[in-house]
Amino acid sequence: MPLYYVQNFTYDGPGSSKMYGAMGAHNHDQANQFTKDCVAYLKGIGCTNVQETGSFASNQAEPFKGKEMSWDVLQSKWVKA
């Protein structure tokens, strides 16, 4: 069973999202990119005033609910799964 990066976000609406993505092999650059790409995704679908809530977590079990992201090797970024 894979382990996941997990980050919570809030935005105007009000709204909130839990975002997660499978870690695969440990990669510090992918970990750093995760939050940035999640914010870009949320803004891209029209969310405004996107804020990270809580701390970024790695090595987590798959969340029960949330928006899954996956690493796109060709684009070198996280995209909505």
Jmol script that loads the backbone (N, CA, C; Angstrom):
load data "model"
ATOM      1  N   MET A   1       0.835  -1.170   0.000  1.00  0.00           N
ATOM      2  CA  MET A   1       0.000   0.000   0.000  1.00  0.00           C
ATOM      3  C   MET A   1       0.889   1.245   0.000  1.00  0.00           C
ATOM      4  N   PRO A   2       0.668   2.169  -0.949  1.00  0.00           N
ATOM      5  CA  PRO A   2       1.537   3.339  -1.023  1.00  0.00           C
ATOM      6  C   PRO A   2       1.306   4.307   0.140  1.00  0.00           C
ATOM      7  N   LEU A   3       2.308   5.131   0.372  1.00  0.00           N
ATOM      8  CA  LEU A   3       2.197   6.216   1.336  1.00  0.00           C
ATOM      9  C   LEU A   3       1.962   7.515   0.562  1.00  0.00           C
ATOM     10  N   TYR A   4       1.400   8.516   1.241  1.00  0.00           N
ATOM     11  CA  TYR A   4       0.941   9.725   0.548  1.00  0.00           C
ATOM     12  C   TYR A   4       1.467  11.006   1.179  1.00  0.00           C
ATOM     13  N   TYR A   5       1.602  12.035   0.313  1.00  0.00           N
ATOM     14  CA  TYR A   5       1.738  13.412   0.764  1.00  0.00           C
ATOM     15  C   TYR A   5       0.317  13.909   0.988  1.00  0.00           C
ATOM     16  N   VAL A   6       0.094  14.682   2.042  1.00  0.00           N
ATOM     17  CA  VAL A   6      -1.243  15.195   2.337  1.00  0.00           C
ATOM     18  C   VAL A   6      -1.122  16.653   2.783  1.00  0.00           C
ATOM     19  N   GLN A   7      -2.012  17.501   2.262  1.00  0.00           N
ATOM     20  CA  GLN A   7      -2.061  18.914   2.654  1.00  0.00           C
ATOM     21  C   GLN A   7      -3.508  19.373   2.580  1.00  0.00           C
ATOM     22  N   ASN A   8      -3.930  20.141   3.566  1.00  0.00           N
ATOM     23  CA  ASN A   8      -5.275  20.733   3.578  1.00  0.00           C
ATOM     24  C   ASN A   8      -5.195  22.181   3.119  1.00  0.00           C
ATOM     25  N   PHE A   9      -6.264  22.634   2.453  1.00  0.00           N
ATOM     26  CA  PHE A   9      -6.357  24.000   1.946  1.00  0.00           C
ATOM     27  C   PHE A   9      -7.749  24.549   2.240  1.00  0.00           C
ATOM     28  N   THR A  10      -7.827  25.866   2.411  1.00  0.00           N
ATOM     29  CA  THR A  10      -9.116  26.553   2.469  1.00  0.00           C
ATOM     30  C   THR A  10      -9.106  27.626   1.387  1.00  0.00           C
ATOM     31  N   TYR A  11     -10.306  28.076   1.013  1.00  0.00           N
ATOM     32  CA  TYR A  11     -10.437  29.117   0.000  1.00  0.00           C
ATOM     33  C   TYR A  11     -11.792  29.778   0.156  1.00  0.00           C
ATOM     34  N   ASP A  12     -11.937  30.945  -0.486  1.00  0.00           N
ATOM     35  CA  ASP A  12     -13.185  31.685  -0.392  1.00  0.00           C
ATOM     36  C   ASP A  12     -14.329  30.866  -0.950  1.00  0.00           C
ATOM     37  N   GLY A  13     -15.467  31.041  -0.366  1.00  0.00           N
ATOM     38  CA  GLY A  13     -16.640  30.310  -0.820  1.00  0.00           C
ATOM     39  C   GLY A  13     -17.670  30.127   0.254  1.00  0.00           C
ATOM     40  N   PRO A  14     -17.409  29.737   1.467  1.00  0.00           N
ATOM     41  CA  PRO A  14     -16.134  29.173   1.929  1.00  0.00           C
ATOM     42  C   PRO A  14     -15.964  27.745   1.429  1.00  0.00           C
ATOM     43  N   GLY A  15     -14.777  27.293   1.403  1.00  0.00           N
ATOM     44  CA  GLY A  15     -14.529  25.931   0.956  1.00  0.00           C
ATOM     45  C   GLY A  15     -13.227  25.406   1.507  1.00  0.00           C
ATOM     46  N   SER A  16     -13.063  24.109   1.363  1.00  0.00           N
ATOM     47  CA  SER A  16     -11.818  23.483   1.791  1.00  0.00           C
ATOM     48  C   SER A  16     -11.592  22.220   0.981  1.00  0.00           C
ATOM     49  N   SER A  17     -10.349  21.837   0.882  1.00  0.00           N
ATOM     50  CA  SER A  17      -9.982  20.618   0.172  1.00  0.00           C
ATOM     51  C   SER A  17      -8.813  19.953   0.870  1.00  0.00           C
ATOM     52  N   LYS A  18      -8.881  18.646   0.936  1.00  0.00           N
ATOM     53  CA  LYS A  18      -7.730  17.835   1.342  1.00  0.00           C
ATOM     54  C   LYS A  18      -7.158  17.286   0.050  1.00  0.00           C
ATOM     55  N   MET A  19      -5.882  17.546  -0.175  1.00  0.00           N
ATOM     56  CA  MET A  19      -5.216  17.083  -1.383  1.00  0.00           C
ATOM     57  C   MET A  19      -4.203  16.024  -0.974  1.00  0.00           C
ATOM     58  N   TYR A  20      -4.073  14.993  -1.800  1.00  0.00           N
ATOM     59  CA  TYR A  20      -3.090  13.950  -1.500  1.00  0.00           C
ATOM     60  C   TYR A  20      -2.522  13.362  -2.781  1.00  0.00           C
ATOM     61  N   GLY A  21      -1.310  12.843  -2.676  1.00  0.00           N
ATOM     62  CA  GLY A  21      -0.651  12.228  -3.820  1.00  0.00           C
ATOM     63  C   GLY A  21       0.309  11.151  -3.362  1.00  0.00           C
ATOM     64  N   ALA A  22       0.349  10.041  -4.093  1.00  0.00           N
ATOM     65  CA  ALA A  22       1.223   8.920  -3.744  1.00  0.00           C
ATOM     66  C   ALA A  22       2.687   9.353  -3.829  1.00  0.00           C
ATOM     67  N   MET A  23       3.447   8.980  -2.810  1.00  0.00           N
ATOM     68  CA  MET A  23       4.836   9.402  -2.722  1.00  0.00           C
ATOM     69  C   MET A  23       5.771   8.688  -3.685  1.00  0.00           C
ATOM     70  N   GLY A  24       5.597   7.410  -3.889  1.00  0.00           N
ATOM     71  CA  GLY A  24       6.571   6.668  -4.680  1.00  0.00           C
ATOM     72  C   GLY A  24       7.909   6.673  -3.963  1.00  0.00           C
ATOM     73  N   ALA A  25       8.995   6.698  -4.721  1.00  0.00           N
ATOM     74  CA  ALA A  25      10.327   6.774  -4.119  1.00  0.00           C
ATOM     75  C   ALA A  25      10.504   8.159  -3.509  1.00  0.00           C
ATOM     76  N   HIS A  26      11.232   8.237  -2.393  1.00  0.00           N
ATOM     77  CA  HIS A  26      11.428   9.535  -1.750  1.00  0.00           C
ATOM     78  C   HIS A  26      12.105  10.500  -2.707  1.00  0.00           C
ATOM     79  N   ASN A  27      11.468  11.654  -2.925  1.00  0.00           N
ATOM     80  CA  ASN A  27      12.017  12.665  -3.820  1.00  0.00           C
ATOM     81  C   ASN A  27      11.717  14.032  -3.212  1.00  0.00           C
ATOM     82  N   HIS A  28      12.745  14.677  -2.694  1.00  0.00           N
ATOM     83  CA  HIS A  28      12.585  15.955  -2.007  1.00  0.00           C
ATOM     84  C   HIS A  28      11.986  17.019  -2.927  1.00  0.00           C
ATOM     85  N   ASP A  29      12.398  17.041  -4.192  1.00  0.00           N
ATOM     86  CA  ASP A  29      11.879  18.029  -5.136  1.00  0.00           C
ATOM     87  C   ASP A  29      10.382  17.843  -5.369  1.00  0.00           C
ATOM     88  N   GLN A  30       9.934  16.595  -5.504  1.00  0.00           N
ATOM     89  CA  GLN A  30       8.506  16.344  -5.691  1.00  0.00           C
ATOM     90  C   GLN A  30       7.723  16.745  -4.449  1.00  0.00           C
ATOM     91  N   ALA A  31       8.279  16.503  -3.275  1.00  0.00           N
ATOM     92  CA  ALA A  31       7.619  16.889  -2.030  1.00  0.00           C
ATOM     93  C   ALA A  31       7.454  18.406  -1.965  1.00  0.00           C
ATOM     94  N   ASN A  32       8.516  19.137  -2.306  1.00  0.00           N
ATOM     95  CA  ASN A  32       8.449  20.600  -2.300  1.00  0.00           C
ATOM     96  C   ASN A  32       7.462  21.133  -3.330  1.00  0.00           C
ATOM     97  N   GLN A  33       7.344  20.453  -4.447  1.00  0.00           N
ATOM     98  CA  GLN A  33       6.468  20.886  -5.534  1.00  0.00           C
ATOM     99  C   GLN A  33       4.997  20.599  -5.248  1.00  0.00           C
ATOM    100  N   PHE A  34       4.703  19.659  -4.360  1.00  0.00           N
ATOM    101  CA  PHE A  34       3.331  19.211  -4.128  1.00  0.00           C
ATOM    102  C   PHE A  34       2.396  20.368  -3.755  1.00  0.00           C
ATOM    103  N   THR A  35       2.735  21.127  -2.739  1.00  0.00           N
ATOM    104  CA  THR A  35       1.862  22.209  -2.291  1.00  0.00           C
ATOM    105  C   THR A  35       1.706  23.269  -3.377  1.00  0.00           C
ATOM    106  N   LYS A  36       2.789  23.627  -4.051  1.00  0.00           N
ATOM    107  CA  LYS A  36       2.732  24.629  -5.115  1.00  0.00           C
ATOM    108  C   LYS A  36       1.759  24.207  -6.209  1.00  0.00           C
ATOM    109  N   ASP A  37       1.840  22.942  -6.630  1.00  0.00           N
ATOM    110  CA  ASP A  37       0.987  22.469  -7.712  1.00  0.00           C
ATOM    111  C   ASP A  37      -0.465  22.321  -7.264  1.00  0.00           C
ATOM    112  N   CYS A  38      -0.687  21.985  -6.007  1.00  0.00           N
ATOM    113  CA  CYS A  38      -2.056  21.922  -5.481  1.00  0.00           C
ATOM    114  C   CYS A  38      -2.693  23.307  -5.486  1.00  0.00           C
ATOM    115  N   VAL A  39      -1.941  24.315  -5.049  1.00  0.00           N
ATOM    116  CA  VAL A  39      -2.448  25.698  -5.058  1.00  0.00           C
ATOM    117  C   VAL A  39      -2.762  26.115  -6.498  1.00  0.00           C
ATOM    118  N   ALA A  40      -1.865  25.826  -7.425  1.00  0.00           N
ATOM    119  CA  ALA A  40      -2.086  26.172  -8.833  1.00  0.00           C
ATOM    120  C   ALA A  40      -3.333  25.482  -9.370  1.00  0.00           C
ATOM    121  N   TYR A  41      -3.533  24.206  -9.028  1.00  0.00           N
ATOM    122  CA  TYR A  41      -4.724  23.479  -9.475  1.00  0.00           C
ATOM    123  C   TYR A  41      -5.992  24.139  -8.940  1.00  0.00           C
ATOM    124  N   LEU A  42      -6.022  24.423  -7.624  1.00  0.00           N
ATOM    125  CA  LEU A  42      -7.218  25.017  -7.011  1.00  0.00           C
ATOM    126  C   LEU A  42      -7.525  26.386  -7.611  1.00  0.00           C
ATOM    127  N   LYS A  43      -6.500  27.198  -7.828  1.00  0.00           N
ATOM    128  CA  LYS A  43      -6.711  28.503  -8.471  1.00  0.00           C
ATOM    129  C   LYS A  43      -7.195  28.325  -9.904  1.00  0.00           C
ATOM    130  N   GLY A  44      -6.673  27.303 -10.574  1.00  0.00           N
ATOM    131  CA  GLY A  44      -7.054  27.028 -11.960  1.00  0.00           C
ATOM    132  C   GLY A  44      -8.506  26.622 -12.131  1.00  0.00           C
ATOM    133  N   ILE A  45      -9.117  26.065 -11.072  1.00  0.00           N
ATOM    134  CA  ILE A  45     -10.532  25.682 -11.172  1.00  0.00           C
ATOM    135  C   ILE A  45     -11.438  26.771 -10.585  1.00  0.00           C
ATOM    136  N   GLY A  46     -10.836  27.946 -10.283  1.00  0.00           N
ATOM    137  CA  GLY A  46     -11.626  29.096  -9.862  1.00  0.00           C
ATOM    138  C   GLY A  46     -11.641  29.411  -8.386  1.00  0.00           C
ATOM    139  N   CYS A  47     -10.903  28.687  -7.579  1.00  0.00           N
ATOM    140  CA  CYS A  47     -10.848  28.981  -6.145  1.00  0.00           C
ATOM    141  C   CYS A  47     -10.031  30.255  -5.931  1.00  0.00           C
ATOM    142  N   THR A  48     -10.480  31.105  -5.018  1.00  0.00           N
ATOM    143  CA  THR A  48      -9.761  32.337  -4.719  1.00  0.00           C
ATOM    144  C   THR A  48      -9.323  32.354  -3.267  1.00  0.00           C
ATOM    145  N   ASN A  49      -8.270  33.111  -3.002  1.00  0.00           N
ATOM    146  CA  ASN A  49      -7.713  33.237  -1.654  1.00  0.00           C
ATOM    147  C   ASN A  49      -7.358  31.863  -1.071  1.00  0.00           C
ATOM    148  N   VAL A  50      -6.674  31.061  -1.865  1.00  0.00           N
ATOM    149  CA  VAL A  50      -6.282  29.711  -1.442  1.00  0.00           C
ATOM    150  C   VAL A  50      -5.207  29.809  -0.364  1.00  0.00           C
ATOM    151  N   GLN A  51      -5.433  29.123   0.760  1.00  0.00           N
ATOM    152  CA  GLN A  51      -4.500  29.127   1.884  1.00  0.00           C
ATOM    153  C   GLN A  51      -4.207  27.698   2.318  1.00  0.00           C
ATOM    154  N   GLU A  52      -2.950  27.420   2.646  1.00  0.00           N
ATOM    155  CA  GLU A  52      -2.592  26.132   3.241  1.00  0.00           C
ATOM    156  C   GLU A  52      -3.078  26.148   4.689  1.00  0.00           C
ATOM    157  N   THR A  53      -3.681  25.063   5.127  1.00  0.00           N
ATOM    158  CA  THR A  53      -4.095  24.969   6.529  1.00  0.00           C
ATOM    159  C   THR A  53      -3.431  23.748   7.141  1.00  0.00           C
ATOM    160  N   GLY A  54      -2.919  23.903   8.334  1.00  0.00           N
ATOM    161  CA  GLY A  54      -2.187  22.805   8.946  1.00  0.00           C
ATOM    162  C   GLY A  54      -0.844  22.649   8.274  1.00  0.00           C
ATOM    163  N   SER A  55      -0.170  21.583   8.600  1.00  0.00           N
ATOM    164  CA  SER A  55       1.160  21.372   8.048  1.00  0.00           C
ATOM    165  C   SER A  55       1.129  20.296   6.962  1.00  0.00           C
ATOM    166  N   PHE A  56       2.071  20.412   6.055  1.00  0.00           N
ATOM    167  CA  PHE A  56       2.287  19.400   5.023  1.00  0.00           C
ATOM    168  C   PHE A  56       2.722  18.114   5.717  1.00  0.00           C
ATOM    169  N   ALA A  57       2.197  16.978   5.274  1.00  0.00           N
ATOM    170  CA  ALA A  57       2.572  15.701   5.889  1.00  0.00           C
ATOM    171  C   ALA A  57       2.964  14.703   4.803  1.00  0.00           C
ATOM    172  N   SER A  58       3.976  13.917   5.099  1.00  0.00           N
ATOM    173  CA  SER A  58       4.373  12.834   4.198  1.00  0.00           C
ATOM    174  C   SER A  58       4.240  11.517   4.952  1.00  0.00           C
ATOM    175  N   ASN A  59       4.379  10.427   4.214  1.00  0.00           N
ATOM    176  CA  ASN A  59       4.280   9.082   4.798  1.00  0.00           C
ATOM    177  C   ASN A  59       2.937   8.823   5.480  1.00  0.00           C
ATOM    178  N   GLN A  60       1.861   9.313   4.866  1.00  0.00           N
ATOM    179  CA  GLN A  60       0.523   9.173   5.424  1.00  0.00           C
ATOM    180  C   GLN A  60      -0.242   8.052   4.724  1.00  0.00           C
ATOM    181  N   ALA A  61      -1.223   7.491   5.421  1.00  0.00           N
ATOM    182  CA  ALA A  61      -2.138   6.532   4.796  1.00  0.00           C
ATOM    183  C   ALA A  61      -3.027   7.296   3.814  1.00  0.00           C
ATOM    184  N   GLU A  62      -3.610   6.588   2.867  1.00  0.00           N
ATOM    185  CA  GLU A  62      -4.500   7.232   1.907  1.00  0.00           C
ATOM    186  C   GLU A  62      -5.707   7.819   2.638  1.00  0.00           C
ATOM    187  N   PRO A  63      -5.975   9.119   2.441  1.00  0.00           N
ATOM    188  CA  PRO A  63      -7.128   9.727   3.108  1.00  0.00           C
ATOM    189  C   PRO A  63      -8.441   9.128   2.621  1.00  0.00           C
ATOM    190  N   PHE A  64      -9.438   9.133   3.504  1.00  0.00           N
ATOM    191  CA  PHE A  64     -10.761   8.613   3.163  1.00  0.00           C
ATOM    192  C   PHE A  64     -11.425   9.492   2.099  1.00  0.00           C
ATOM    193  N   LYS A  65     -11.236  10.805   2.211  1.00  0.00           N
ATOM    194  CA  LYS A  65     -11.802  11.753   1.248  1.00  0.00           C
ATOM    195  C   LYS A  65     -10.711  12.717   0.818  1.00  0.00           C
ATOM    196  N   GLY A  66     -10.904  13.310  -0.340  1.00  0.00           N
ATOM    197  CA  GLY A  66      -9.964  14.319  -0.806  1.00  0.00           C
ATOM    198  C   GLY A  66      -9.819  14.292  -2.311  1.00  0.00           C
ATOM    199  N   LYS A  67      -8.970  15.187  -2.808  1.00  0.00           N
ATOM    200  CA  LYS A  67      -8.666  15.264  -4.233  1.00  0.00           C
ATOM    201  C   LYS A  67      -7.285  14.647  -4.439  1.00  0.00           C
ATOM    202  N   GLU A  68      -7.242  13.623  -5.284  1.00  0.00           N
ATOM    203  CA  GLU A  68      -5.972  12.937  -5.517  1.00  0.00           C
ATOM    204  C   GLU A  68      -5.195  13.608  -6.640  1.00  0.00           C
ATOM    205  N   MET A  69      -3.912  13.786  -6.397  1.00  0.00           N
ATOM    206  CA  MET A  69      -2.991  14.308  -7.392  1.00  0.00           C
ATOM    207  C   MET A  69      -2.023  13.186  -7.757  1.00  0.00           C
ATOM    208  N   SER A  70      -1.459  13.264  -8.953  1.00  0.00           N
ATOM    209  CA  SER A  70      -0.451  12.275  -9.347  1.00  0.00           C
ATOM    210  C   SER A  70       0.710  13.012 -10.008  1.00  0.00           C
ATOM    211  N   TRP A  71       1.900  12.441  -9.885  1.00  0.00           N
ATOM    212  CA  TRP A  71       3.103  13.046 -10.454  1.00  0.00           C
ATOM    213  C   TRP A  71       3.158  12.752 -11.939  1.00  0.00           C
ATOM    214  N   ASP A  72       3.217  13.814 -12.758  1.00  0.00           N
ATOM    215  CA  ASP A  72       3.343  13.682 -14.205  1.00  0.00           C
ATOM    216  C   ASP A  72       4.827  13.794 -14.554  1.00  0.00           C
ATOM    217  N   VAL A  73       5.421  12.686 -14.932  1.00  0.00           N
ATOM    218  CA  VAL A  73       6.855  12.634 -15.196  1.00  0.00           C
ATOM    219  C   VAL A  73       7.235  13.547 -16.362  1.00  0.00           C
ATOM    220  N   LEU A  74       6.419  13.594 -17.402  1.00  0.00           N
ATOM    221  CA  LEU A  74       6.753  14.397 -18.577  1.00  0.00           C
ATOM    222  C   LEU A  74       6.709  15.891 -18.286  1.00  0.00           C
ATOM    223  N   GLN A  75       5.760  16.317 -17.447  1.00  0.00           N
ATOM    224  CA  GLN A  75       5.635  17.742 -17.124  1.00  0.00           C
ATOM    225  C   GLN A  75       6.410  18.128 -15.856  1.00  0.00           C
ATOM    226  N   SER A  76       6.893  17.124 -15.132  1.00  0.00           N
ATOM    227  CA  SER A  76       7.595  17.330 -13.850  1.00  0.00           C
ATOM    228  C   SER A  76       6.762  18.181 -12.899  1.00  0.00           C
ATOM    229  N   LYS A  77       5.479  17.780 -12.754  1.00  0.00           N
ATOM    230  CA  LYS A  77       4.615  18.468 -11.801  1.00  0.00           C
ATOM    231  C   LYS A  77       3.472  17.549 -11.395  1.00  0.00           C
ATOM    232  N   TRP A  78       2.788  17.928 -10.309  1.00  0.00           N
ATOM    233  CA  TRP A  78       1.620  17.203  -9.826  1.00  0.00           C
ATOM    234  C   TRP A  78       0.392  17.683 -10.587  1.00  0.00           C
ATOM    235  N   VAL A  79      -0.437  16.743 -11.026  1.00  0.00           N
ATOM    236  CA  VAL A  79      -1.670  17.056 -11.764  1.00  0.00           C
ATOM    237  C   VAL A  79      -2.816  16.297 -11.112  1.00  0.00           C
ATOM    238  N   LYS A  80      -4.042  16.764 -11.339  1.00  0.00           N
ATOM    239  CA  LYS A  80      -5.225  16.096 -10.793  1.00  0.00           C
ATOM    240  C   LYS A  80      -5.331  14.711 -11.397  1.00  0.00           C
ATOM    241  N   ALA A  81      -5.456  13.717 -10.540  1.00  0.00           N
ATOM    242  CA  ALA A  81      -5.539  12.309 -10.984  1.00  0.00           C
ATOM    243  C   ALA A  81      -6.910  12.017 -11.571  1.00  0.00           C
TER     244      ALA A  81
END
end "model"
wireframe off; spacefill off
backbone 0.3
color backbone group
